[in-house]
Amino acid sequence: MKYFKFIIFILALSSVISCGGDDDICESGEGTPRMKIALKKDNKISTLDSIKIYADLGTSVIDLGWKLKVDSVFVPLRVDDSPFTDIYVQTTTQEDSTRVRINYTTKSIYVSPGCGVKRNYENVNSVLSTPNSLKSVEQGQNFIENEDKTNLFFNF
C-alpha cells in the first residue's frame, strides 16, 4: 500500500511538472498584428454610423462585416510574401466599394515554439482608388509591430 501511494504521488507530481506555460499558443497577443485604421469626418476623429470592410488576403476575401458606431477598425493584412493588401470600404449598401491598396515590406520574427513566427510590416503606405464616400487617406505610423498605434486615417 505504501508503494501504491508513492507511485500515485510521483505520477501526480510528474503530470503537474510537465504542464509548461511556454508552449501556449499566442495567448498574450504576440501574434501577427492587424492594422489600426481611425475614421475621420471634417479632419477630426469621429464615430461613423456604419462601415463595412473587406480584406483581400490573396487566397480569399475576408468580410469583416458591418461595424456600427465605431471610430476605428482593425484590419488583418496578408501574411504571405505579397508586398500589398487590397481592402474595400463601404458606408452604405447602395454605394460601390472603394479600394485602398496598402503597400508594405514584411519582416518575420520568431516569437516562441507555440506561437511560431509573426510578421511585422514596415514602410506602410496606401493608395486610394475610385473615391466614393471615402474622400482621402492619411498616413499614420508607417510600421506595424503591435495594434497600439494608428496606421491610417480614413477621411469621409
C-alpha positions as CSV (number, residue, x, y, z in Angstrom):
1,M,0.0,0.0,0.0
2,K,2.9,2.3,0.7
3,Y,4.3,1.8,-2.7
4,F,0.9,2.4,-4.3
5,K,0.6,5.8,-2.7
6,F,4.2,6.6,-3.6
7,I,3.6,5.7,-7.3
8,I,0.4,7.8,-7.4
9,F,2.2,10.8,-5.8
10,I,5.1,10.5,-8.4
11,L,2.6,10.3,-11.3
12,A,0.6,13.3,-10.0
13,L,3.8,15.3,-9.4
14,S,5.2,14.5,-12.9
15,S,1.9,15.5,-14.6
16,V,2.0,18.9,-12.8
17,I,5.6,19.5,-13.7
18,S,5.2,18.5,-17.4
19,C,2.5,21.2,-17.9
20,G,4.6,24.1,-19.2
21,G,3.3,27.6,-19.9
22,D,5.9,28.4,-22.6
23,D,4.2,26.4,-25.3
24,D,0.8,28.2,-25.0
25,I,-0.2,29.5,-28.4
26,C,0.0,33.3,-28.6
27,E,-2.1,34.0,-25.5
28,S,-0.6,37.4,-24.8
29,G,-1.0,39.0,-28.2
30,E,2.4,38.3,-29.7
31,G,0.9,37.0,-33.0
32,T,0.9,38.9,-36.3
33,P,-0.7,42.4,-35.6
34,R,-3.6,43.8,-37.5
35,M,-3.6,47.4,-39.0
36,K,-5.5,50.0,-37.0
37,I,-7.5,52.5,-39.1
38,A,-9.1,55.6,-37.5
39,L,-12.1,57.2,-39.1
40,K,-12.4,61.0,-39.6
41,K,-15.1,63.4,-40.6
42,D,-14.1,67.1,-41.3
43,N,-10.5,66.3,-40.3
44,K,-11.5,65.2,-36.8
45,I,-11.6,61.6,-35.5
46,S,-15.3,60.9,-35.2
47,T,-17.7,58.0,-35.0
48,L,-19.2,56.7,-38.2
49,D,-22.7,55.3,-38.2
50,S,-21.7,52.3,-40.3
51,I,-18.8,50.9,-42.2
52,K,-18.1,47.6,-44.0
53,I,-14.6,46.4,-44.8
54,Y,-13.4,43.5,-47.0
55,A,-9.8,42.5,-47.0
56,D,-8.3,40.6,-49.9
57,L,-5.8,38.2,-48.3
58,G,-4.8,36.5,-51.6
59,T,-6.4,33.1,-51.2
60,S,-9.7,34.6,-50.1
61,V,-11.6,37.8,-49.4
62,I,-12.4,38.2,-45.8
63,D,-15.7,40.1,-45.0
64,L,-15.2,41.9,-41.7
65,G,-18.9,42.7,-41.6
66,W,-20.8,45.9,-40.8
67,K,-19.4,47.9,-37.9
68,L,-21.8,50.3,-36.3
69,K,-21.0,53.4,-34.3
70,V,-17.2,53.0,-34.4
71,D,-14.3,55.4,-34.6
72,S,-11.6,52.9,-35.6
73,V,-11.3,49.4,-37.1
74,F,-8.7,46.7,-37.1
75,V,-7.9,45.0,-40.5
76,P,-5.7,41.9,-41.0
77,L,-3.0,42.1,-43.7
78,R,-1.6,39.4,-45.8
79,V,1.0,37.1,-44.3
80,D,2.4,35.7,-47.5
81,D,5.2,37.3,-49.4
82,S,3.0,39.8,-51.2
83,P,4.0,43.4,-50.9
84,F,0.4,44.7,-50.7
85,T,-3.1,44.0,-49.4
86,D,-6.2,45.4,-51.0
87,I,-9.1,46.5,-48.8
88,Y,-12.5,47.6,-49.8
89,V,-14.7,50.1,-47.9
90,Q,-18.4,50.8,-48.0
91,T,-20.5,53.1,-45.7
92,T,-23.9,52.2,-47.3
93,T,-25.3,49.3,-49.1
94,Q,-26.2,51.5,-52.1
95,E,-22.6,52.7,-52.9
96,D,-19.9,50.9,-54.7
97,S,-16.9,49.9,-52.5
98,T,-13.8,51.9,-52.6
99,R,-10.5,50.1,-53.0
100,V,-7.5,51.1,-50.9
101,R,-4.2,49.3,-51.6
102,I,-1.9,49.0,-48.6
103,N,1.8,48.7,-49.6
104,Y,4.5,47.5,-47.2
105,T,7.6,45.4,-46.7
106,T,7.4,42.4,-44.3
107,K,9.8,41.2,-41.6
108,S,9.4,37.8,-40.0
109,I,10.3,37.5,-36.3
110,Y,10.4,34.3,-34.2
111,V,8.2,34.5,-31.1
112,S,8.1,31.1,-29.3
113,P,7.7,27.4,-30.0
114,G,4.0,27.6,-29.6
115,C,3.3,30.8,-31.5
116,G,6.0,30.4,-34.1
117,V,6.8,33.3,-36.4
118,K,4.9,36.6,-36.6
119,R,5.0,39.2,-39.4
120,N,5.8,42.9,-38.8
121,Y,5.1,45.4,-41.5
122,E,7.4,48.3,-42.4
123,N,7.2,51.2,-44.9
124,V,3.4,51.1,-44.8
125,N,1.7,53.5,-47.2
126,S,-1.6,53.5,-49.1
127,V,-3.1,54.4,-52.4
128,L,-6.8,55.3,-52.8
129,S,-8.6,54.4,-56.0
130,T,-12.1,55.4,-57.0
131,P,-13.1,57.5,-54.0
132,N,-16.8,57.5,-53.1
133,S,-17.8,58.4,-49.6
134,L,-14.2,57.8,-48.6
135,K,-12.6,61.0,-49.8
136,S,-8.9,60.5,-48.8
137,V,-6.5,58.5,-46.8
138,E,-3.8,60.0,-44.4
139,Q,-0.7,58.2,-43.3
140,G,-0.2,57.5,-39.6
141,Q,2.6,55.4,-38.1
142,N,4.4,53.8,-41.1
143,F,5.2,50.5,-39.4
144,I,3.1,47.8,-37.6
145,E,4.7,46.0,-34.7
146,N,1.6,45.8,-32.5
147,E,-2.0,47.1,-32.5
148,D,-1.5,50.2,-30.3
149,K,-0.8,52.9,-32.8
150,T,-3.0,54.1,-35.7
151,N,-1.5,53.4,-39.1
152,L,-4.1,55.0,-41.4
153,F,-6.8,57.7,-41.2
154,F,-9.8,57.4,-43.5
155,N,-11.4,60.8,-44.3
156,F,-15.1,60.7,-45.0
